[in-house]
């Protein structure tokens, strides 16, 4: 690697090494190698897996802004797959029932 095209990696699997600039990305003011197991790319931006900006949903990574937390399952899901319940909580659409225009989790509904 030429000196002009090298970037010193500060954290992760490639810490204390130099990589070509095209394989380096700055995350939280530190340099990482994009091939690091802890680095993910979402929509052209790079993030660390432990960042509050990202969530893992069924093995795939998404921006936290696109996800909601379901306390019934103690898990994050894509907001598009969920509905907001009458009490402000969220759950999967498939686990919710519409009762007079309000959504309720299936565990809160008594079916006759």
VMD Tcl script that builds the backbone (N, CA, C; Angstrom):
set m [mol new atoms 336]
animate dup $m
set s [atomselect $m all]
$s set {name element resname resid chain x y z} {
  {N N UNK 1 A 0.851 -1.176 0.000}
  {CA C UNK 1 A 0.000 0.000 0.000}
  {C C UNK 1 A 0.893 1.234 0.000}
  {N N UNK 2 A 0.599 2.156 -0.888}
  {CA C UNK 2 A 1.392 3.388 -0.882}
  {C C UNK 2 A 1.018 4.222 0.335}
  {N N UNK 3 A 1.954 4.992 0.795}
  {CA C UNK 3 A 1.730 5.813 1.982}
  {C C UNK 3 A 0.569 6.781 1.782}
  {N N UNK 4 A 0.399 7.294 0.579}
  {CA C UNK 4 A -0.676 8.238 0.285}
  {C C UNK 4 A -2.054 7.575 0.240}
  {N N UNK 5 A -2.083 6.252 0.049}
  {CA C UNK 5 A -3.345 5.539 -0.073}
  {C C UNK 5 A -3.631 4.661 1.142}
  {N N UNK 6 A -2.897 4.857 2.230}
  {CA C UNK 6 A -3.047 4.024 3.424}
  {C C UNK 6 A -3.825 4.748 4.512}
  {N N UNK 7 A -4.582 3.983 5.250}
  {CA C UNK 7 A -5.337 4.533 6.388}
  {C C UNK 7 A -5.057 3.626 7.583}
  {N N UNK 8 A -4.683 4.226 8.706}
  {CA C UNK 8 A -4.403 3.473 9.925}
  {C C UNK 8 A -5.727 3.134 10.608}
  {N N UNK 9 A -5.955 1.858 10.868}
  {CA C UNK 9 A -7.195 1.396 11.487}
  {C C UNK 9 A -7.009 1.370 13.002}
  {N N UNK 10 A -7.941 2.019 13.693}
  {CA C UNK 10 A -7.808 2.193 15.136}
  {C C UNK 10 A -8.550 1.144 15.963}
  {N N UNK 11 A -9.637 0.596 15.418}
  {CA C UNK 11 A -10.453 -0.347 16.186}
  {C C UNK 11 A -10.852 -1.557 15.360}
  {N N UNK 12 A -11.282 -2.605 16.056}
  {CA C UNK 12 A -11.830 -3.771 15.388}
  {C C UNK 12 A -10.806 -4.827 15.031}
  {N N UNK 13 A -11.233 -5.726 14.142}
  {CA C UNK 13 A -10.407 -6.860 13.726}
  {C C UNK 13 A -9.098 -6.440 13.069}
  {N N UNK 14 A -9.062 -5.258 12.482}
  {CA C UNK 14 A -7.881 -4.785 11.760}
  {C C UNK 14 A -7.124 -3.691 12.531}
  {N N UNK 15 A -7.409 -3.571 13.814}
  {CA C UNK 15 A -6.773 -2.535 14.636}
  {C C UNK 15 A -5.251 -2.608 14.556}
  {N N UNK 16 A -4.649 -1.443 14.557}
  {CA C UNK 16 A -3.187 -1.276 14.523}
  {C C UNK 16 A -2.562 -1.753 13.210}
  {N N UNK 17 A -3.346 -1.739 12.143}
  {CA C UNK 17 A -2.842 -2.078 10.814}
  {C C UNK 17 A -3.212 -0.959 9.843}
  {N N UNK 18 A -2.564 -0.988 8.717}
  {CA C UNK 18 A -2.901 -0.060 7.645}
  {C C UNK 18 A -3.665 -0.817 6.571}
  {N N UNK 19 A -4.690 -0.162 6.015}
  {CA C UNK 19 A -5.435 -0.721 4.887}
  {C C UNK 19 A -5.547 0.355 3.820}
  {N N UNK 20 A -5.860 -0.066 2.606}
  {CA C UNK 20 A -6.081 0.906 1.542}
  {C C UNK 20 A -7.277 1.786 1.907}
  {N N UNK 21 A -7.199 3.044 1.555}
  {CA C UNK 21 A -8.231 4.017 1.915}
  {C C UNK 21 A -9.635 3.581 1.520}
  {N N UNK 22 A -9.755 2.889 0.378}
  {CA C UNK 22 A -11.088 2.475 -0.077}
  {C C UNK 22 A -11.727 1.436 0.849}
  {N N UNK 23 A -10.931 0.810 1.733}
  {CA C UNK 23 A -11.447 -0.181 2.679}
  {C C UNK 23 A -11.579 0.381 4.090}
  {N N UNK 24 A -11.386 1.667 4.235}
  {CA C UNK 24 A -11.461 2.308 5.548}
  {C C UNK 24 A -12.680 3.220 5.620}
  {N N UNK 25 A -13.276 3.248 6.794}
  {CA C UNK 25 A -14.436 4.109 7.013}
  {C C UNK 25 A -14.341 4.677 8.429}
  {N N UNK 26 A -14.784 5.907 8.543}
  {CA C UNK 26 A -14.752 6.576 9.845}
  {C C UNK 26 A -16.108 6.400 10.508}
  {N N UNK 27 A -16.110 5.750 11.666}
  {CA C UNK 27 A -17.327 5.542 12.454}
  {C C UNK 27 A -17.047 6.052 13.858}
  {N N UNK 28 A -17.893 6.938 14.328}
  {CA C UNK 28 A -17.718 7.525 15.659}
  {C C UNK 28 A -16.305 8.069 15.870}
  {N N UNK 29 A -15.822 8.787 14.881}
  {CA C UNK 29 A -14.528 9.471 14.905}
  {C C UNK 29 A -13.315 8.543 14.960}
  {N N UNK 30 A -13.520 7.261 14.659}
  {CA C UNK 30 A -12.424 6.307 14.633}
  {C C UNK 30 A -12.437 5.579 13.292}
  {N N UNK 31 A -11.260 5.136 12.853}
  {CA C UNK 31 A -11.161 4.431 11.574}
  {C C UNK 31 A -11.334 2.934 11.757}
  {N N UNK 32 A -12.189 2.358 10.905}
  {CA C UNK 32 A -12.468 0.927 10.880}
  {C C UNK 32 A -12.251 0.424 9.465}
  {N N UNK 33 A -12.000 -0.867 9.349}
  {CA C UNK 33 A -11.949 -1.502 8.030}
  {C C UNK 33 A -13.359 -1.974 7.704}
  {N N UNK 34 A -13.820 -1.720 6.482}
  {CA C UNK 34 A -15.188 -2.095 6.123}
  {C C UNK 34 A -15.376 -3.608 6.084}
  {N N UNK 35 A -14.290 -4.366 6.076}
  {CA C UNK 35 A -14.389 -5.821 6.083}
  {C C UNK 35 A -14.405 -6.405 7.501}
  {N N UNK 36 A -14.409 -5.541 8.506}
  {CA C UNK 36 A -14.461 -5.958 9.897}
  {C C UNK 36 A -15.805 -6.627 10.181}
  {N N UNK 37 A -15.802 -7.676 10.978}
  {CA C UNK 37 A -17.041 -8.384 11.327}
  {C C UNK 37 A -18.013 -7.524 12.124}
  {N N UNK 38 A -17.522 -6.469 12.745}
  {CA C UNK 38 A -18.377 -5.596 13.552}
  {C C UNK 38 A -18.933 -4.409 12.778}
  {N N UNK 39 A -18.585 -4.295 11.509}
  {CA C UNK 39 A -19.010 -3.169 10.677}
  {C C UNK 39 A -20.059 -3.648 9.678}
  {N N UNK 40 A -21.144 -2.879 9.578}
  {CA C UNK 40 A -22.201 -3.198 8.623}
  {C C UNK 40 A -22.495 -1.974 7.775}
  {N N UNK 41 A -23.028 -2.220 6.595}
  {CA C UNK 41 A -23.394 -1.133 5.680}
  {C C UNK 41 A -24.908 -1.178 5.477}
  {N N UNK 42 A -25.536 -0.045 5.674}
  {CA C UNK 42 A -26.973 0.100 5.460}
  {C C UNK 42 A -27.191 1.367 4.651}
  {N N UNK 43 A -27.753 1.215 3.482}
  {CA C UNK 43 A -28.059 2.377 2.644}
  {C C UNK 43 A -26.862 3.244 2.312}
  {N N UNK 44 A -25.712 2.630 2.131}
  {CA C UNK 44 A -24.520 3.376 1.764}
  {C C UNK 44 A -23.771 3.991 2.928}
  {N N UNK 45 A -24.263 3.802 4.144}
  {CA C UNK 45 A -23.600 4.303 5.357}
  {C C UNK 45 A -23.093 3.119 6.172}
  {N N UNK 46 A -22.011 3.325 6.898}
  {CA C UNK 46 A -21.428 2.261 7.716}
  {C C UNK 46 A -21.692 2.513 9.192}
  {N N UNK 47 A -21.936 1.416 9.913}
  {CA C UNK 47 A -22.237 1.462 11.346}
  {C C UNK 47 A -21.550 0.298 12.038}
  {N N UNK 48 A -21.305 0.458 13.343}
  {CA C UNK 48 A -20.865 -0.661 14.170}
  {C C UNK 48 A -22.117 -1.397 14.636}
  {N N UNK 49 A -22.020 -2.692 14.741}
  {CA C UNK 49 A -23.175 -3.491 15.145}
  {C C UNK 49 A -23.682 -3.129 16.539}
  {N N UNK 50 A -22.808 -2.609 17.389}
  {CA C UNK 50 A -23.231 -2.256 18.749}
  {C C UNK 50 A -23.790 -0.835 18.854}
  {N N UNK 51 A -23.971 -0.182 17.724}
  {CA C UNK 51 A -24.491 1.181 17.699}
  {C C UNK 51 A -25.985 1.215 18.036}
  {N N UNK 52 A -26.406 2.257 18.709}
  {CA C UNK 52 A -27.834 2.462 18.984}
  {C C UNK 52 A -28.593 2.862 17.722}
  {N N UNK 53 A -27.878 3.129 16.650}
  {CA C UNK 53 A -28.497 3.550 15.388}
  {C C UNK 53 A -28.991 2.390 14.539}
  {N N UNK 54 A -28.651 1.145 14.921}
  {CA C UNK 54 A -29.030 -0.024 14.124}
  {C C UNK 54 A -29.657 -1.103 14.999}
  {N N UNK 55 A -30.467 -1.958 14.360}
  {CA C UNK 55 A -31.101 -3.081 15.042}
  {C C UNK 55 A -30.991 -4.322 14.167}
  {N N UNK 56 A -30.853 -5.459 14.813}
  {CA C UNK 56 A -30.850 -6.724 14.098}
  {C C UNK 56 A -32.236 -7.336 14.215}
  {N N UNK 57 A -32.858 -7.579 13.072}
  {CA C UNK 57 A -34.188 -8.173 13.023}
  {C C UNK 57 A -34.076 -9.443 12.189}
  {N N UNK 58 A -34.246 -10.574 12.838}
  {CA C UNK 58 A -34.187 -11.870 12.159}
  {C C UNK 58 A -32.920 -12.048 11.325}
  {N N UNK 59 A -31.787 -11.619 11.873}
  {CA C UNK 59 A -30.509 -11.815 11.204}
  {C C UNK 59 A -30.129 -10.751 10.189}
  {N N UNK 60 A -30.990 -9.784 9.951}
  {CA C UNK 60 A -30.712 -8.679 9.020}
  {C C UNK 60 A -30.590 -7.385 9.816}
  {N N UNK 61 A -29.760 -6.468 9.328}
  {CA C UNK 61 A -29.536 -5.190 10.005}
  {C C UNK 61 A -30.347 -4.086 9.358}
  {N N UNK 62 A -30.963 -3.240 10.210}
  {CA C UNK 62 A -31.789 -2.117 9.764}
  {C C UNK 62 A -31.498 -0.899 10.638}
  {N N UNK 63 A -31.825 0.266 10.121}
  {CA C UNK 63 A -31.712 1.479 10.929}
  {C C UNK 63 A -32.721 1.412 12.068}
  {N N UNK 64 A -32.321 1.871 13.232}
  {CA C UNK 64 A -33.200 1.845 14.401}
  {C C UNK 64 A -34.477 2.636 14.139}
  {N N UNK 65 A -34.398 3.694 13.358}
  {CA C UNK 65 A -35.582 4.501 13.054}
  {C C UNK 65 A -36.636 3.730 12.275}
  {N N UNK 66 A -36.246 2.626 11.643}
  {CA C UNK 66 A -37.179 1.804 10.867}
  {C C UNK 66 A -37.747 0.645 11.683}
  {N N UNK 67 A -37.380 0.575 12.971}
  {CA C UNK 67 A -37.771 -0.548 13.818}
  {C C UNK 67 A -38.544 -0.063 15.048}
  {N N UNK 68 A -39.310 -0.980 15.619}
  {CA C UNK 68 A -40.024 -0.714 16.872}
  {C C UNK 68 A -39.784 -1.884 17.817}
  {N N UNK 69 A -39.924 -1.596 19.100}
  {CA C UNK 69 A -39.724 -2.626 20.123}
  {C C UNK 69 A -41.063 -3.210 20.536}
  {N N UNK 70 A -41.121 -4.527 20.588}
  {CA C UNK 70 A -42.321 -5.233 21.030}
  {C C UNK 70 A -42.022 -5.855 22.386}
  {N N UNK 71 A -42.620 -5.313 23.447}
  {CA C UNK 71 A -42.363 -5.830 24.792}
  {C C UNK 71 A -42.960 -7.218 24.986}
  {N N UNK 72 A -44.008 -7.557 24.251}
  {CA C UNK 72 A -44.603 -8.893 24.362}
  {C C UNK 72 A -43.606 -9.978 23.957}
  {N N UNK 73 A -42.772 -9.682 22.980}
  {CA C UNK 73 A -41.781 -10.645 22.493}
  {C C UNK 73 A -40.363 -10.312 22.928}
  {N N UNK 74 A -40.190 -9.147 23.566}
  {CA C UNK 74 A -38.868 -8.661 23.945}
  {C C UNK 74 A -37.931 -8.681 22.735}
  {N N UNK 75 A -38.430 -8.079 21.630}
  {CA C UNK 75 A -37.685 -8.087 20.375}
  {C C UNK 75 A -38.000 -6.852 19.554}
  {N N UNK 76 A -37.083 -6.534 18.636}
  {CA C UNK 76 A -37.305 -5.461 17.674}
  {C C UNK 76 A -37.821 -6.057 16.373}
  {N N UNK 77 A -38.718 -5.303 15.712}
  {CA C UNK 77 A -39.257 -5.691 14.417}
  {C C UNK 77 A -39.283 -4.475 13.504}
  {N N UNK 78 A -39.369 -4.714 12.222}
  {CA C UNK 78 A -39.559 -3.602 11.290}
  {C C UNK 78 A -40.905 -2.956 11.562}
  {N N UNK 79 A -40.933 -1.645 11.610}
  {CA C UNK 79 A -42.179 -0.922 11.887}
  {C C UNK 79 A -43.254 -1.257 10.859}
  {N N UNK 80 A -42.856 -1.498 9.622}
  {CA C UNK 80 A -43.821 -1.826 8.575}
  {C C UNK 80 A -44.567 -3.131 8.837}
  {N N UNK 81 A -43.998 -4.000 9.658}
  {CA C UNK 81 A -44.626 -5.289 9.973}
  {C C UNK 81 A -45.457 -5.234 11.246}
  {N N UNK 82 A -45.537 -4.053 11.866}
  {CA C UNK 82 A -46.165 -3.924 13.178}
  {C C UNK 82 A -47.309 -2.917 13.182}
  {N N UNK 83 A -48.059 -2.951 14.261}
  {CA C UNK 83 A -49.108 -1.954 14.502}
  {C C UNK 83 A -48.917 -1.410 15.915}
  {N N UNK 84 A -49.338 -0.178 16.094}
  {CA C UNK 84 A -49.294 0.410 17.427}
  {C C UNK 84 A -50.571 0.021 18.155}
  {N N UNK 85 A -50.410 -0.502 19.354}
  {CA C UNK 85 A -51.545 -0.953 20.143}
  {C C UNK 85 A -52.220 0.208 20.858}
  {N N UNK 86 A -53.377 -0.038 21.390}
  {CA C UNK 86 A -54.173 0.979 22.084}
  {C C UNK 86 A -53.406 1.656 23.224}
  {N N UNK 87 A -52.444 0.945 23.816}
  {CA C UNK 87 A -51.700 1.476 24.962}
  {C C UNK 87 A -50.352 2.083 24.580}
  {N N UNK 88 A -50.110 2.242 23.267}
  {CA C UNK 88 A -48.857 2.842 22.806}
  {C C UNK 88 A -47.742 1.846 22.572}
  {N N UNK 89 A -47.919 0.603 22.971}
  {CA C UNK 89 A -46.950 -0.457 22.704}
  {C C UNK 89 A -47.065 -0.865 21.237}
  {N N UNK 90 A -46.129 -1.708 20.797}
  {CA C UNK 90 A -46.128 -2.202 19.423}
  {C C UNK 90 A -46.125 -3.719 19.423}
  {N N UNK 91 A -46.681 -4.304 18.359}
  {CA C UNK 91 A -46.570 -5.750 18.163}
  {C C UNK 91 A -46.704 -6.055 16.683}
  {N N UNK 92 A -46.319 -7.278 16.340}
  {CA C UNK 92 A -46.468 -7.704 14.958}
  {C C UNK 92 A -47.935 -7.637 14.546}
  {N N UNK 93 A -48.168 -7.207 13.342}
  {CA C UNK 93 A -49.525 -7.109 12.803}
  {C C UNK 93 A -50.257 -8.453 12.932}
  {N N UNK 94 A -49.520 -9.542 12.721}
  {CA C UNK 94 A -50.121 -10.876 12.786}
  {C C UNK 94 A -50.532 -11.285 14.205}
  {N N UNK 95 A -50.019 -10.581 15.229}
  {CA C UNK 95 A -50.361 -10.881 16.623}
  {C C UNK 95 A -51.382 -9.900 17.190}
  {N N UNK 96 A -51.955 -9.053 16.339}
  {CA C UNK 96 A -52.863 -8.004 16.811}
  {C C UNK 96 A -54.271 -8.225 16.273}
  {N N UNK 97 A -55.216 -7.745 17.061}
  {CA C UNK 97 A -56.620 -7.770 16.653}
  {C C UNK 97 A -57.170 -6.350 16.686}
  {N N UNK 98 A -57.932 -6.013 15.681}
  {CA C UNK 98 A -58.605 -4.713 15.611}
  {C C UNK 98 A -59.940 -4.857 16.330}
  {N N UNK 99 A -60.096 -4.104 17.414}
  {CA C UNK 99 A -61.334 -4.121 18.183}
  {C C UNK 99 A -61.880 -2.697 18.192}
  {N N UNK 100 A -62.900 -2.493 17.397}
  {CA C UNK 100 A -63.554 -1.173 17.307}
  {C C UNK 100 A -62.569 -0.058 16.965}
  {N N UNK 101 A -61.641 -0.344 16.068}
  {CA C UNK 101 A -60.705 0.677 15.601}
  {C C UNK 101 A -59.424 0.790 16.397}
  {N N UNK 102 A -59.287 0.057 17.492}
  {CA C UNK 102 A -58.058 0.040 18.277}
  {C C UNK 102 A -57.438 -1.350 18.190}
  {N N UNK 103 A -56.110 -1.397 18.155}
  {CA C UNK 103 A -55.425 -2.681 18.095}
  {C C UNK 103 A -55.083 -3.172 19.494}
  {N N UNK 104 A -55.238 -4.486 19.678}
  {CA C UNK 104 A -54.908 -5.150 20.929}
  {C C UNK 104 A -54.058 -6.377 20.611}
  {N N UNK 105 A -53.103 -6.647 21.500}
  {CA C UNK 105 A -52.288 -7.856 21.325}
  {C C UNK 105 A -53.186 -9.069 21.559}
  {N N UNK 106 A -52.917 -10.146 20.852}
  {CA C UNK 106 A -53.751 -11.334 20.938}
  {C C UNK 106 A -53.879 -11.873 22.368}
  {N N UNK 107 A -52.873 -11.652 23.213}
  {CA C UNK 107 A -52.939 -12.120 24.598}
  {C C UNK 107 A -53.914 -11.288 25.435}
  {N N UNK 108 A -54.325 -10.114 24.926}
  {CA C UNK 108 A -55.250 -9.252 25.658}
  {C C UNK 108 A -56.694 -9.366 25.159}
  {N N UNK 109 A -56.915 -10.247 24.202}
  {CA C UNK 109 A -58.247 -10.371 23.597}
  {C C UNK 109 A -58.842 -11.719 23.962}
  {N N UNK 110 A -60.075 -11.683 24.401}
  {CA C UNK 110 A -60.790 -12.907 24.698}
  {C C UNK 110 A -61.707 -13.191 23.508}
  {N N UNK 111 A -61.436 -14.288 22.825}
  {CA C UNK 111 A -62.240 -14.640 21.668}
  {C C UNK 111 A -63.356 -15.577 22.079}
  {N N UNK 112 A -64.540 -15.270 21.631}
  {CA C UNK 112 A -65.702 -16.108 21.977}
  {C C UNK 112 A -65.959 -17.121 20.899}
}
mol reanalyze $m
mol bondsrecalc $m
mol representation Tube
mol addrep $m
